[in-house]
């Protein structure tokens, strides 16, 4: 499973998302920051 052999699908999907990828990235970071706070209750 080497990234060199398949440069296509993930990169194409990432490009295809356009502006949405940044929204998802921010949401993911917020979610990851939120989880530890939830678990430490």
PDB file of N, H, CA, C and O in Angstrom:
ATOM      1  N   UNK A   1       0.846  -1.206   0.000  1.00  0.00           N
ATOM      2  CA  UNK A   1       0.000   0.000   0.000  1.00  0.00           C
ATOM      3  C   UNK A   1       0.882   1.256   0.000  1.00  0.00           C
ATOM      4  O   UNK A   1       1.065   1.901   1.032  1.00  0.00           O
ATOM      5  N   UNK A   2       1.412   1.582  -1.159  1.00  0.00           N
ATOM      6  H   UNK A   2       1.263   1.058  -1.998  1.00  0.00           H
ATOM      7  CA  UNK A   2       2.296   2.744  -1.249  1.00  0.00           C
ATOM      8  C   UNK A   2       1.593   3.909  -1.936  1.00  0.00           C
ATOM      9  O   UNK A   2       0.943   3.723  -2.965  1.00  0.00           O
ATOM     10  N   UNK A   3       1.722   5.113  -1.368  1.00  0.00           N
ATOM     11  H   UNK A   3       2.250   5.264  -0.532  1.00  0.00           H
ATOM     12  CA  UNK A   3       1.056   6.292  -1.930  1.00  0.00           C
ATOM     13  C   UNK A   3       1.522   6.631  -3.337  1.00  0.00           C
ATOM     14  O   UNK A   3       0.796   7.265  -4.102  1.00  0.00           O
ATOM     15  N   UNK A   4       2.745   6.203  -3.678  1.00  0.00           N
ATOM     16  H   UNK A   4       3.334   5.687  -3.056  1.00  0.00           H
ATOM     17  CA  UNK A   4       3.267   6.521  -5.010  1.00  0.00           C
ATOM     18  C   UNK A   4       2.464   5.830  -6.112  1.00  0.00           C
ATOM     19  O   UNK A   4       2.283   6.378  -7.199  1.00  0.00           O
ATOM     20  N   UNK A   5       1.984   4.611  -5.812  1.00  0.00           N
ATOM     21  H   UNK A   5       2.131   4.166  -4.929  1.00  0.00           H
ATOM     22  CA  UNK A   5       1.268   3.851  -6.836  1.00  0.00           C
ATOM     23  C   UNK A   5      -0.119   4.426  -7.119  1.00  0.00           C
ATOM     24  O   UNK A   5      -0.618   4.324  -8.241  1.00  0.00           O
ATOM     25  N   UNK A   6      -0.741   5.027  -6.106  1.00  0.00           N
ATOM     26  H   UNK A   6      -0.336   5.109  -5.196  1.00  0.00           H
ATOM     27  CA  UNK A   6      -2.081   5.571  -6.303  1.00  0.00           C
ATOM     28  C   UNK A   6      -2.149   7.039  -5.895  1.00  0.00           C
ATOM     29  O   UNK A   6      -2.649   7.362  -4.817  1.00  0.00           O
ATOM     30  N   UNK A   7      -1.647   7.931  -6.754  1.00  0.00           N
ATOM     31  H   UNK A   7      -1.241   7.669  -7.629  1.00  0.00           H
ATOM     32  CA  UNK A   7      -1.717   9.356  -6.445  1.00  0.00           C
ATOM     33  C   UNK A   7      -3.096   9.939  -6.734  1.00  0.00           C
ATOM     34  O   UNK A   7      -3.416  11.053  -6.320  1.00  0.00           O
ATOM     35  N   UNK A   8      -3.906   9.164  -7.451  1.00  0.00           N
ATOM     36  H   UNK A   8      -3.646   8.258  -7.786  1.00  0.00           H
ATOM     37  CA  UNK A   8      -5.171   9.670  -7.976  1.00  0.00           C
ATOM     38  C   UNK A   8      -6.309   9.929  -7.011  1.00  0.00           C
ATOM     39  O   UNK A   8      -6.603  11.083  -6.698  1.00  0.00           O
ATOM     40  N   UNK A   9      -6.966   8.857  -6.526  1.00  0.00           N
ATOM     41  H   UNK A   9      -6.727   7.920  -6.781  1.00  0.00           H
ATOM     42  CA  UNK A   9      -8.281   8.987  -5.876  1.00  0.00           C
ATOM     43  C   UNK A   9      -8.350  10.015  -4.750  1.00  0.00           C
ATOM     44  O   UNK A   9      -9.216  10.889  -4.765  1.00  0.00           O
ATOM     45  N   UNK A  10      -7.450   9.920  -3.781  1.00  0.00           N
ATOM     46  H   UNK A  10      -6.746   9.210  -3.769  1.00  0.00           H
ATOM     47  CA  UNK A  10      -7.522  10.826  -2.629  1.00  0.00           C
ATOM     48  C   UNK A  10      -7.265  12.264  -3.036  1.00  0.00           C
ATOM     49  O   UNK A  10      -7.940  13.185  -2.575  1.00  0.00           O
ATOM     50  N   UNK A  11      -6.283  12.447  -3.905  1.00  0.00           N
ATOM     51  H   UNK A  11      -5.735  11.699  -4.279  1.00  0.00           H
ATOM     52  CA  UNK A  11      -5.946  13.798  -4.341  1.00  0.00           C
ATOM     53  C   UNK A  11      -7.091  14.412  -5.148  1.00  0.00           C
ATOM     54  O   UNK A  11      -7.418  15.589  -4.996  1.00  0.00           O
ATOM     55  N   UNK A  12      -7.690  13.587  -6.008  1.00  0.00           N
ATOM     56  H   UNK A  12      -7.424  12.631  -6.132  1.00  0.00           H
ATOM     57  CA  UNK A  12      -8.808  14.059  -6.825  1.00  0.00           C
ATOM     58  C   UNK A  12     -10.004  14.406  -5.948  1.00  0.00           C
ATOM     59  O   UNK A  12     -10.684  15.408  -6.171  1.00  0.00           O
ATOM     60  N   UNK A  13     -10.253  13.563  -4.947  1.00  0.00           N
ATOM     61  H   UNK A  13      -9.701  12.749  -4.766  1.00  0.00           H
ATOM     62  CA  UNK A  13     -11.375  13.807  -4.041  1.00  0.00           C
ATOM     63  C   UNK A  13     -11.133  15.076  -3.225  1.00  0.00           C
ATOM     64  O   UNK A  13     -12.045  15.873  -3.006  1.00  0.00           O
ATOM     65  N   UNK A  14      -9.883  15.247  -2.780  1.00  0.00           N
ATOM     66  H   UNK A  14      -9.143  14.600  -2.958  1.00  0.00           H
ATOM     67  CA  UNK A  14      -9.517  16.430  -1.993  1.00  0.00           C
ATOM     68  C   UNK A  14      -9.696  17.697  -2.814  1.00  0.00           C
ATOM     69  O   UNK A  14     -10.208  18.705  -2.327  1.00  0.00           O
ATOM     70  N   UNK A  15      -9.257  17.626  -4.093  1.00  0.00           N
ATOM     71  H   UNK A  15      -8.841  16.807  -4.488  1.00  0.00           H
ATOM     72  CA  UNK A  15      -9.413  18.784  -4.974  1.00  0.00           C
ATOM     73  C   UNK A  15     -10.880  19.024  -5.292  1.00  0.00           C
ATOM     74  O   UNK A  15     -11.329  20.166  -5.387  1.00  0.00           O
ATOM     75  N   UNK A  16     -11.624  17.930  -5.454  1.00  0.00           N
ATOM     76  H   UNK A  16     -11.260  17.002  -5.376  1.00  0.00           H
ATOM     77  CA  UNK A  16     -13.034  18.034  -5.815  1.00  0.00           C
ATOM     78  C   UNK A  16     -13.878  18.688  -4.735  1.00  0.00           C
ATOM     79  O   UNK A  16     -14.934  19.254  -5.019  1.00  0.00           O
ATOM     80  N   UNK A  17     -13.409  18.611  -3.489  1.00  0.00           N
ATOM     81  H   UNK A  17     -12.551  18.151  -3.258  1.00  0.00           H
ATOM     82  CA  UNK A  17     -14.168  19.198  -2.381  1.00  0.00           C
ATOM     83  C   UNK A  17     -14.111  20.718  -2.397  1.00  0.00           C
ATOM     84  O   UNK A  17     -14.989  21.384  -1.849  1.00  0.00           O
ATOM     85  N   UNK A  18     -13.079  21.263  -3.024  1.00  0.00           N
ATOM     86  H   UNK A  18     -12.365  20.721  -3.469  1.00  0.00           H
ATOM     87  CA  UNK A  18     -12.970  22.712  -3.120  1.00  0.00           C
ATOM     88  C   UNK A  18     -12.911  23.379  -1.751  1.00  0.00           C
ATOM     89  O   UNK A  18     -12.103  23.001  -0.903  1.00  0.00           O
ATOM     90  N   UNK A  19     -13.775  24.380  -1.541  1.00  0.00           N
ATOM     91  H   UNK A  19     -14.430  24.687  -2.231  1.00  0.00           H
ATOM     92  CA  UNK A  19     -13.766  25.136  -0.291  1.00  0.00           C
ATOM     93  C   UNK A  19     -14.199  24.294   0.896  1.00  0.00           C
ATOM     94  O   UNK A  19     -13.809  24.561   2.032  1.00  0.00           O
ATOM     95  N   UNK A  20     -15.012  23.270   0.627  1.00  0.00           N
ATOM     96  H   UNK A  20     -15.329  23.053  -0.296  1.00  0.00           H
ATOM     97  CA  UNK A  20     -15.560  22.458   1.717  1.00  0.00           C
ATOM     98  C   UNK A  20     -14.481  21.764   2.519  1.00  0.00           C
ATOM     99  O   UNK A  20     -14.655  21.519   3.713  1.00  0.00           O
ATOM    100  N   UNK A  21     -13.347  21.437   1.867  1.00  0.00           N
ATOM    101  H   UNK A  21     -13.205  21.635   0.897  1.00  0.00           H
ATOM    102  CA  UNK A  21     -12.298  20.705   2.590  1.00  0.00           C
ATOM    103  C   UNK A  21     -11.796  21.503   3.785  1.00  0.00           C
ATOM    104  O   UNK A  21     -11.450  20.922   4.813  1.00  0.00           O
ATOM    105  N   UNK A  22     -11.753  22.820   3.666  1.00  0.00           N
ATOM    106  H   UNK A  22     -12.034  23.292   2.831  1.00  0.00           H
ATOM    107  CA  UNK A  22     -11.279  23.648   4.785  1.00  0.00           C
ATOM    108  C   UNK A  22     -12.305  23.669   5.898  1.00  0.00           C
ATOM    109  O   UNK A  22     -11.953  23.678   7.077  1.00  0.00           O
ATOM    110  N   UNK A  23     -13.591  23.677   5.519  1.00  0.00           N
ATOM    111  H   UNK A  23     -13.878  23.670   4.560  1.00  0.00           H
ATOM    112  CA  UNK A  23     -14.644  23.617   6.532  1.00  0.00           C
ATOM    113  C   UNK A  23     -14.559  22.312   7.305  1.00  0.00           C
ATOM    114  O   UNK A  23     -14.654  22.299   8.532  1.00  0.00           O
ATOM    115  N   UNK A  24     -14.378  21.209   6.576  1.00  0.00           N
ATOM    116  H   UNK A  24     -14.301  21.219   5.579  1.00  0.00           H
ATOM    117  CA  UNK A  24     -14.258  19.902   7.229  1.00  0.00           C
ATOM    118  C   UNK A  24     -13.023  19.847   8.112  1.00  0.00           C
ATOM    119  O   UNK A  24     -13.053  19.260   9.194  1.00  0.00           O
ATOM    120  N   UNK A  25     -11.937  20.456   7.652  1.00  0.00           N
ATOM    121  H   UNK A  25     -11.912  20.932   6.774  1.00  0.00           H
ATOM    122  CA  UNK A  25     -10.701  20.456   8.425  1.00  0.00           C
ATOM    123  C   UNK A  25     -10.892  21.198   9.745  1.00  0.00           C
ATOM    124  O   UNK A  25     -10.452  20.733  10.797  1.00  0.00           O
ATOM    125  N   UNK A  26     -11.548  22.351   9.683  1.00  0.00           N
ATOM    126  H   UNK A  26     -11.906  22.729   8.829  1.00  0.00           H
ATOM    127  CA  UNK A  26     -11.830  23.135  10.893  1.00  0.00           C
ATOM    128  C   UNK A  26     -12.760  22.368  11.827  1.00  0.00           C
ATOM    129  O   UNK A  26     -12.535  22.325  13.036  1.00  0.00           O
ATOM    130  N   UNK A  27     -13.803  21.764  11.267  1.00  0.00           N
ATOM    131  H   UNK A  27     -13.986  21.798  10.285  1.00  0.00           H
ATOM    132  CA  UNK A  27     -14.736  20.981  12.077  1.00  0.00           C
ATOM    133  C   UNK A  27     -14.033  19.823  12.758  1.00  0.00           C
ATOM    134  O   UNK A  27     -14.292  19.530  13.925  1.00  0.00           O
ATOM    135  N   UNK A  28     -13.145  19.165  12.031  1.00  0.00           N
ATOM    136  H   UNK A  28     -12.934  19.403  11.082  1.00  0.00           H
ATOM    137  CA  UNK A  28     -12.400  18.040  12.585  1.00  0.00           C
ATOM    138  C   UNK A  28     -11.513  18.499  13.743  1.00  0.00           C
ATOM    139  O   UNK A  28     -11.453  17.845  14.784  1.00  0.00           O
ATOM    140  N   UNK A  29     -10.827  19.623  13.556  1.00  0.00           N
ATOM    141  H   UNK A  29     -10.875  20.155  12.711  1.00  0.00           H
ATOM    142  CA  UNK A  29      -9.957  20.143  14.611  1.00  0.00           C
ATOM    143  C   UNK A  29     -10.765  20.542  15.841  1.00  0.00           C
ATOM    144  O   UNK A  29     -10.355  20.276  16.971  1.00  0.00           O
ATOM    145  N   UNK A  30     -11.911  21.179  15.623  1.00  0.00           N
ATOM    146  H   UNK A  30     -12.244  21.395  14.705  1.00  0.00           H
ATOM    147  CA  UNK A  30     -12.779  21.553  16.738  1.00  0.00           C
ATOM    148  C   UNK A  30     -13.271  20.316  17.472  1.00  0.00           C
ATOM    149  O   UNK A  30     -13.320  20.286  18.701  1.00  0.00           O
ATOM    150  N   UNK A  31     -13.638  19.290  16.700  1.00  0.00           N
ATOM    151  H   UNK A  31     -13.598  19.314  15.701  1.00  0.00           H
ATOM    152  CA  UNK A  31     -14.136  18.046  17.269  1.00  0.00           C
ATOM    153  C   UNK A  31     -13.060  17.351  18.096  1.00  0.00           C
ATOM    154  O   UNK A  31     -13.322  16.862  19.195  1.00  0.00           O
ATOM    155  N   UNK A  32     -11.839  17.315  17.545  1.00  0.00           N
ATOM    156  H   UNK A  32     -11.627  17.712  16.652  1.00  0.00           H
ATOM    157  CA  UNK A  32     -10.724  16.692  18.256  1.00  0.00           C
ATOM    158  C   UNK A  32     -10.373  17.473  19.524  1.00  0.00           C
ATOM    159  O   UNK A  32      -9.942  16.885  20.515  1.00  0.00           O
ATOM    160  N   UNK A  33     -10.553  18.777  19.494  1.00  0.00           N
ATOM    161  H   UNK A  33     -10.904  19.255  18.689  1.00  0.00           H
ATOM    162  CA  UNK A  33     -10.288  19.596  20.670  1.00  0.00           C
ATOM    163  C   UNK A  33     -11.390  19.448  21.710  1.00  0.00           C
ATOM    164  O   UNK A  33     -11.163  19.643  22.905  1.00  0.00           O
ATOM    165  N   UNK A  34     -12.582  19.100  21.243  1.00  0.00           N
ATOM    166  H   UNK A  34     -12.766  18.942  20.273  1.00  0.00           H
ATOM    167  CA  UNK A  34     -13.756  18.997  22.107  1.00  0.00           C
ATOM    168  C   UNK A  34     -13.806  17.660  22.830  1.00  0.00           C
ATOM    169  O   UNK A  34     -14.250  17.583  23.976  1.00  0.00           O
ATOM    170  N   UNK A  35     -13.344  16.596  22.154  1.00  0.00           N
ATOM    171  H   UNK A  35     -12.983  16.658  21.224  1.00  0.00           H
ATOM    172  CA  UNK A  35     -13.408  15.252  22.727  1.00  0.00           C
ATOM    173  C   UNK A  35     -12.711  15.104  24.078  1.00  0.00           C
ATOM    174  O   UNK A  35     -13.325  14.601  25.019  1.00  0.00           O
ATOM    175  N   UNK A  36     -11.446  15.527  24.210  1.00  0.00           N
ATOM    176  H   UNK A  36     -10.947  15.936  23.446  1.00  0.00           H
ATOM    177  CA  UNK A  36     -10.758  15.370  25.498  1.00  0.00           C
ATOM    178  C   UNK A  36     -11.500  16.057  26.640  1.00  0.00           C
ATOM    179  O   UNK A  36     -11.523  15.543  27.758  1.00  0.00           O
ATOM    180  N   UNK A  37     -12.104  17.206  26.373  1.00  0.00           N
ATOM    181  H   UNK A  37     -12.086  17.624  25.464  1.00  0.00           H
ATOM    182  CA  UNK A  37     -12.856  17.927  27.395  1.00  0.00           C
ATOM    183  C   UNK A  37     -14.066  17.103  27.839  1.00  0.00           C
ATOM    184  O   UNK A  37     -14.410  17.078  29.020  1.00  0.00           O
ATOM    185  N   UNK A  38     -14.700  16.436  26.888  1.00  0.00           N
ATOM    186  H   UNK A  38     -14.420  16.456  25.929  1.00  0.00           H
ATOM    187  CA  UNK A  38     -15.850  15.590  27.194  1.00  0.00           C
ATOM    188  C   UNK A  38     -15.442  14.400  28.042  1.00  0.00           C
ATOM    189  O   UNK A  38     -16.136  14.042  28.994  1.00  0.00           O
ATOM    190  N   UNK A  39     -14.319  13.789  27.700  1.00  0.00           N
ATOM    191  H   UNK A  39     -13.755  14.079  26.927  1.00  0.00           H
ATOM    192  CA  UNK A  39     -13.893  12.577  28.401  1.00  0.00           C
ATOM    193  C   UNK A  39     -13.356  12.873  29.799  1.00  0.00           C
ATOM    194  O   UNK A  39     -13.369  12.000  30.667  1.00  0.00           O
ATOM    195  N   UNK A  40     -12.887  14.091  30.021  1.00  0.00           N
ATOM    196  H   UNK A  40     -12.876  14.801  29.316  1.00  0.00           H
ATOM    197  CA  UNK A  40     -12.283  14.413  31.314  1.00  0.00           C
ATOM    198  C   UNK A  40     -13.321  14.809  32.361  1.00  0.00           C
ATOM    199  O   UNK A  40     -12.977  15.071  33.513  1.00  0.00           O
ATOM    200  N   UNK A  41     -14.599  14.852  31.956  1.00  0.00           N
ATOM    201  H   UNK A  41     -14.878  14.639  31.020  1.00  0.00           H
ATOM    202  CA  UNK A  41     -15.654  15.206  32.910  1.00  0.00           C
ATOM    203  C   UNK A  41     -15.776  14.151  33.997  1.00  0.00           C
ATOM    204  O   UNK A  41     -16.613  14.279  34.890  1.00  0.00           O
TER     205      UNK A  41
END
